[in-house]
Amino acid sequence: MALMILGGVLGVNLWVFIETPAETGAETLEVERGMSPGRVIEILHGKKLISNIPLFKLYLFLKGAASKIRAGEYHFPPRVTPA
């Protein structure tokens, strides 16, 4: 029962996280060849494009997206959401 409650709380927190826009203006991120997903996440967090590193890592894991990060220049509009 406690595990179900914990899963529900985590699910709600993840949903709120991915639907809440960043409180930034437009940003640009240069991902260099060989840059680790962890480093990309640190930069995103430093630019205030994501607010919660552990929840973003969980989101990437659930989407299977961590291995799909590619080198290049990425442009983020103002108030972008992690989703």
C-alpha positions as CSV (number, residue, x, y, z in Angstrom):
1,M,0.0,0.0,0.0
2,A,2.8,2.4,0.9
3,L,4.5,1.7,-2.4
4,M,1.4,2.5,-4.3
5,I,1.1,5.8,-2.4
6,L,4.8,6.6,-3.1
7,G,4.3,5.8,-6.8
8,G,1.3,8.1,-7.0
9,V,3.1,10.9,-5.3
10,L,6.1,10.5,-7.6
11,G,3.8,10.3,-10.6
12,V,2.0,13.6,-9.7
13,N,5.3,15.3,-9.0
14,L,6.7,14.2,-12.4
15,W,3.5,15.4,-14.1
16,V,3.7,18.8,-12.5
17,F,7.4,19.1,-13.3
18,I,7.0,18.3,-17.0
19,E,4.1,20.6,-17.4
20,T,5.6,23.6,-15.6
21,P,7.3,26.1,-17.9
22,A,10.8,27.4,-17.2
23,E,10.9,30.9,-16.0
24,T,13.5,32.0,-18.5
25,G,13.7,33.9,-21.8
26,A,14.9,32.3,-25.0
27,E,18.1,30.2,-24.5
28,T,20.6,28.5,-26.7
29,L,22.5,25.3,-25.8
30,E,25.5,24.0,-27.7
31,V,25.8,20.2,-27.1
32,E,29.3,19.1,-28.0
33,R,30.2,15.7,-29.5
34,G,30.8,13.2,-26.7
35,M,29.1,15.3,-24.0
36,S,27.4,13.1,-21.4
37,P,23.7,13.3,-20.8
38,G,24.6,14.2,-17.2
39,R,26.6,17.2,-18.4
40,V,23.8,18.3,-20.7
41,I,21.4,18.2,-17.8
42,E,23.7,20.2,-15.6
43,I,23.9,22.9,-18.2
44,L,20.1,22.9,-18.7
45,H,19.7,23.3,-14.9
46,G,22.3,26.1,-14.9
47,K,20.4,28.0,-17.5
48,K,17.2,27.4,-15.4
49,L,15.6,25.4,-18.3
50,I,14.9,22.6,-15.8
51,S,14.2,23.0,-12.1
52,N,14.7,19.5,-10.8
53,I,17.6,17.3,-12.0
54,P,16.4,14.0,-10.5
55,L,12.9,14.3,-11.9
56,F,14.3,15.3,-15.3
57,K,16.6,12.2,-15.2
58,L,13.6,10.1,-14.4
59,Y,11.7,11.6,-17.2
60,L,14.5,10.9,-19.7
61,F,14.8,7.3,-18.4
62,L,11.0,6.7,-18.8
63,K,11.0,8.2,-22.3
64,G,14.2,6.3,-23.3
65,A,15.6,9.7,-24.4
66,A,19.0,9.9,-22.6
67,S,20.7,7.9,-25.4
68,K,19.1,10.1,-28.1
69,I,20.8,13.3,-27.1
70,R,22.9,14.5,-30.1
71,A,25.5,17.1,-30.6
72,G,24.3,20.4,-32.1
73,E,22.9,23.8,-31.3
74,Y,19.5,23.8,-29.6
75,H,17.2,26.8,-29.3
76,F,14.7,27.0,-26.5
77,P,11.8,29.4,-26.6
78,P,10.8,31.4,-23.5
79,R,8.9,29.5,-20.9
80,V,9.6,26.1,-22.5
81,T,8.5,22.9,-20.6
82,P,10.6,19.8,-20.2
83,A,7.9,17.8,-22.1
